[in-house]
Amino acid sequence: MPVLRWIRRNLVVIAGLLTLAYMILPNIVVMVFSFNKPKGRFNYSWQQFSLEAWKDPCGVADLCGSLSISLQIAFWATLGATALGTMIAFALVRYRFRARGAINSLIFLPMAMPEVVMAASLLTLFLNMGAQLGFWTVLIAHIMFCLSFVVTAVKARVMSMDPRLEEAARDLYAGPVQTFVRVTLPIAAPGIAAGALLAFALSFDDFIITNFNAGSTVTFPMFVWGSAQRGTPVQINVIGTAMFVIAVLMVLVGQLIASRRKSNARN
């Protein structure tokens, strides 16, 4: 039958679209309910269209404060993890040293380890050191578990780099710093950017490790979890929708820049 033949020819595309729809569906639900005006405390059933929550996204006490803390932690964790992860990735790819294989294996440990185990281990470490749980312990923990993801992203990019480009720069009397800034860094930039974006998303979204090591500090995921016990304000959906739209716009801008670069390179 023609319909069956068409399905067989486009089976991969259909599966991809269904998977994409399955992944985006929760975000669409969050968007829709950000315009809801619930009658009770819980924003779980549609009642009435309203823009009240969008007009006052900080109308719930401590919501924007927790959001600010999460953004600060994610920003500094991204900077720290990206800087350290980039240096580690270059060292693992470009240099030969003792225990290099063991370090390569250990890098993947935080990615494979259950978060609850890592959270409990970090809590034990901080308590034995006498550290006061709060902003700084959360930041240290986030840098630690984001580091593996940055190393993996940057390492994949560095391994695909053509060393002849750097050799050509040195043949043209470029110094080590000039070669790195003008040749190596621009080529590695997509991997570094991917690692940084991944680190920011993981840090901002983390709950388990943060909950163990936060002390009295309340991040946005912790605020959402606490609010869910008493009632879910619509402003949470507003913040979630805004973050999703910003992320999508960033991806689209990145794709647009990449396509323009490719077209300019062809011309």
N, C-alpha and C positions, 0 to 999 in steps of 0.2 A: 504493500500500500504506500502511496506517496507520503502520507503523514509519518509513517514509521521510518521510511528512508530519510526524511528530513530530520527526524529526531536523532537517528543514528549519526548523520553527518554533523549535527550540531550538539552532540551529547556533552562534549567538554564545555562548550560555551554555556549551555543550559545549567550544567552542574555548577559552573563558576558563578553564574548570576544568582542561582538559588543560595549558594553559600554566602555571597555578598549580601543578599537580602536578609538572610538569617543573622548575619553579624550586625547589620545596620538597624534591624527592627527594634532592639531595645533603645537605641538612640532616638528613633522616631517617636517611640512611646514617651520618652523623657521630654522631647520637644512639645508634643501635643499637650501633655499634662502641665507644662510650664504656663499654659494659657488657661488653666482651669481655676475655678473658684469653688473649692470644696466647702461643704456645709459643716463638716466636723474637723477633727485634727488631722485625719489621714487623707492624703491626696492619692487615693487608690481607685476612685471611680469618678467618671466624668459627671460634672454637675452643671457648670455654666461657663461660657467663654468670658475671660476677663484679662485685662492688661495690668491689674493692680500690682502683681508680683514683679513685672518688668519695670514698672515705674519706680518701685522701691525695692531693689534686690537685696539691700542691707537692712530690710525692715525687721528681720529676726535677730535677736540679740546674739552677739558673738559669732554670727555666721561669717561676716566679712573679716573679722579678726582672725578666725581660724584659716580662712582662705589666704589672707596675707602671710600667715606663718608658713603655710604649705608652699606658697610661691617663693618665699625667701629660702626655705630649706631646699626646694627643688633647684633654684637658681645657683646657690652656692655648691650644692652637691654635684650639679652638672659641670660647673667650672672645675671643681677639684677632680672629679672622676675623669673628665675629658683630658685635662692636663696630664694627670698621672697615667691614664690608660693609653694615651698617644705615645708617651715616652716608653712605656712598657712594650707596646706593640712594635715600635721601631727596634727596640733592643732585642726582642725575641726573633725578629725576622732578619735583621742585618748583622747580628753579632753571634759568635760562638763562644760559649762559656760553660763552666761546670754547672750541673744541675739545671741546664736549660730545658731538658725534657721534663724534669719534675715540675718546674715552674709552669711549663705549658699545660701540664695536667692539672695543677692546682688552680690555675686561672679559671677553669671551668667548674670548680667545686661549688662556689656560691650559686651558680646557675642550676646545678643539679640537686643541691641540698634543699630539703623542705624549709620553707620560710620560718616555720615555728621552731625548728631546731636552731637555725641561725639566730633567731630572736632571743631564745633562751640562753644561747651561748654568749651573745653580746651582753645581755643583762647580767649574767654571771661575771663576765670580765669587768664591766663597769662597777659592779658592786664590790668586787675584790680590790679594785683600784681606789675605791672610796670616792668615785666620781658622782656628782649630783646629777640625777636624771633630769633631762630637760632638752632645750633647743640644741645644745652642742652634742649631746650623746646621740640624738636623732640624726644630726648632720653627719657625724662620724660613721654611723651605721649605714646611712644612705650612700655615702661615698664608697664604702666598702662593697656593698652588693651591686652598685651600679658599675663599678670598675670592670668587672668581668665582661659585661655587655659592651662597654666601650672598647676594650682590648680586642674582643672578637670582631667588631665592626671595622676598626682601624687596621687590624692585622690582615684581614681579607683584602683590603684595598692596597696595603703596602706590598703584599705578596704579588699582586697583579701589576705592579709598577715595572716599567722597562728601565733597567739600570743604565742603559746606553744614553738615555736623556741626561742623566746627571753627569755621566762621563763626558758627553758633548759640552755641557756647561763648564766643566773643569778644563777641557781642552781650549775653551774660549777665554781662559784666564779668570774665571769666576772663582772667588774664594769659597770656603765651606759654608759660611753664613749666607752669602749671596746665592749660592746654589740651593741651599735649603729654602730660603725665602721665596725665590723666584721660580724654582723648578719643582722641588720635592713637595713643599707645602701645598701649592695649588693642585697638584695631582692627587695628593692624599686628602684634600679638603672634603670631597663628598663622603668619604668614609668617616672622617672626624665629625662632620655635621650629622651624619646618620647616628653615630654613637652618642652625640650630645643630645639629639632629640629623643632618642630612646631612653637615655639616662633621666632626662627631665620628666618624661611621661611616667617612668617607673617610680621615680622619687615622689612625684606629686600624688600618685595613685596608691602608694603603699599604705597598708593598714596594720598588718600583723607585726612586722618588725618595729614600726613606729609605736604601736600600742604597748609593746613590752618595755620600750626604752624612753618613753616620752615624759614620764613623771607627771607633772601638772600641765605640761604643754599640750594643747589641743590643736591638732591639724584638721584640715577640711574633711578627710575621710573619717577621722574619729568623731567629728561633729555630726556627720551624716549618720554614722552608726548610733550615736547617742540619741539623735533626734528620732530615729526610727523606733526607739523604744517608747517614746511618748507621743509622737505624731510627726508626720513628714510635712514640713512647710513647703509651699510651692516655690519659694525662693531657691531651694536646693535644685529643683529642675531648671530654673532660670540659669543658675551658675553652670550646671552641667551642659545645658544647651549652648551657652556662650563659649565654653571651653571646646566643645565639639566643633562648632562653626569655625573658631579660630584655627583649630588643628587642620580642618579640611582646607581652609584658605591658604594656610602655610604650605600644604602639600601641593595645591594647585599652582601657587606662585613658584614653588620649586620646579614643578614640571614645566611650567611656561619658560622659566629661565633656562632650563636644560634644553628644551626644544629650540629656543632661539640660538643658544650656543652651537648646537649641532647644525642648524641651518647656516649660521655665519661661517662655521668651519668648512662646510661644503662649498660655499660661495668663495 
